[in-house]
């Protein structure tokens, strides 16, 4: 396994990023405060995501995470190459009559570390959108988009 930091995609507010996760069968979106002055709402859309986790450790216990030795640090965005988690997810469907492990060939293991928790997912790709409007206006627009666009 090899951990690569994805730099310049966005800047996370270290003090209070206040992450929010929205997910359904078709969408996985993560929102948090960041940007140059920490007033922007960053949205990361994960495309084709069969798995996600939003859990401990926080920044004070990050050294207990199994990927810490690979370079995992707080308030960062990473991709884990040759991921043990991706290999595990691939194996789940092995008893299905139409099992196709190559369906995961374009999947990636992404990790975003925040001050109080860690987000990770398996996804085909991601997109970053910066919302410079009020958080509630952005949230209403995003929810409307999610529920009216089933792609």
C-alpha positions, 0 to 999 in steps of 0.5 A: 500500500502507498498513501498519496496526498492529493494537494491543491484540490481544496483547503480544509478549515482546521479549526471547525470544518463542520463536515456534513455527509449526504448520501443515498443510493446514487449520490455521495457528497461531503461538505465542509468549511475551507478555502483561502479564508475558511468561509467557503463551503467545499463540496466533494462529490464522489462518483460511483461509490459503493462504500464510505465510512465517517468515523474516528479517529480524531486528530489527537488519536490519528497515530493509532490509525493503520494508515498513519505509518504511511503518512496519514496526517490531519486535515488532508486529502489522500488516495491509498494505492493498492488498498486493502479496503478496496480489495476487501470490497471487491471480494464481497460479491464473489458469490454472486452469479454475475460477479465481475471483479474488474468492475472495480478496476477504475475505483479508488480509495479516498481518505479525508482527515478532519479535526474530529473524524476521518472520512474514507470511501471507495469511488470511481472519481471525485469532483470538487465544487466551491460554494461561495453563497450562504450555507443554507442556500447552498444546502437547499440547492444541493438537496434539490439537485440530488432528489431531482437528478437521479444520475 
